Amino acid sequence: MSAEDLAAACADLGMPIPRSTLADLENGRRASISVAEWLAIAAALDVPPVMLLCPVGTAETAEVLPGAEAPAVPGGAVGRR
């Protein structure tokens, strides 16, 4: 999905997010995102919102804090120790 398609999908969901804002997020020129934007982007991409925060099962590690990575938790192990 292109940034233009994602912007249109977010607008269709009632949360307009300009393509330029999406590009700034993708390229790190914008350091934060509102919860409403996060939820709209997840809905537009048809993924659970948590997948945008921590790519469980899609990567070996995830950035948990700026510059700090940790092993990604396998999906079946969430909440288990």
C-alpha positions in Angstrom: 0.0 0.0 0.0 1.4 3.4 -0.9 1.4 6.3 1.4 -1.3 8.0 -0.7 -3.5 4.8 -0.4 -2.9 4.7 3.4 -3.8 8.4 3.7 -7.0 7.8 1.8 -7.9 4.7 3.9 -7.3 6.7 7.1 -9.5 9.5 5.8 -12.2 6.9 4.9 -12.1 5.8 8.5 -12.7 9.3 9.7 -9.1 10.1 10.7 -7.5 12.1 7.9 -3.7 11.8 8.0 -1.9 13.6 5.2 0.5 11.6 3.0 3.2 14.0 4.0 2.7 13.1 7.7 2.8 9.4 6.9 6.1 10.0 5.0 7.5 12.0 7.9 6.6 9.1 10.3 8.1 6.5 8.0 11.4 8.5 7.6 11.8 9.5 11.2 11.2 13.2 10.6 8.3 13.0 13.0 9.1 11.4 16.4 5.7 10.9 17.8 2.2 9.7 16.9 -1.1 10.2 18.6 -3.1 7.1 19.8 -5.9 8.1 17.4 -3.4 8.1 14.4 -1.9 4.8 15.6 -5.3 3.2 15.7 -6.4 4.6 12.4 -3.2 3.5 10.6 -3.5 0.0 12.1 -7.2 -0.2 11.0 -6.3 1.0 7.5 -3.6 -1.6 7.2 -5.9 -4.2 8.7 -3.4 -5.3 11.4 -3.7 -5.4 15.1 -2.3 -2.1 16.6 0.3 -3.9 18.6 1.9 -5.1 15.4 2.9 -1.5 14.7 4.6 -1.3 18.1 6.3 -4.6 18.3 6.4 -6.9 15.3 5.7 -10.1 17.2 6.7 -13.1 15.1 7.9 -11.0 12.2 11.4 -10.0 13.4 14.0 -11.4 15.8 14.3 -8.2 17.8 12.2 -5.1 18.3 13.3 -1.6 19.4 11.7 -1.2 22.8 13.3 2.2 23.6 15.3 4.5 21.3 18.5 2.6 20.6 17.5 -0.4 22.8 16.5 -3.6 21.2 15.1 -6.7 22.8 14.2 -10.2 21.5 10.7 -10.3 20.0 8.3 -12.5 21.9 6.8 -15.3 19.8 3.1 -14.8 19.5 2.2 -17.9 21.5 4.3 -16.9 24.4 2.7 -13.5 25.1 1.8 -13.4 28.8 3.7 -16.6 29.6 7.0 -17.1 31.3 
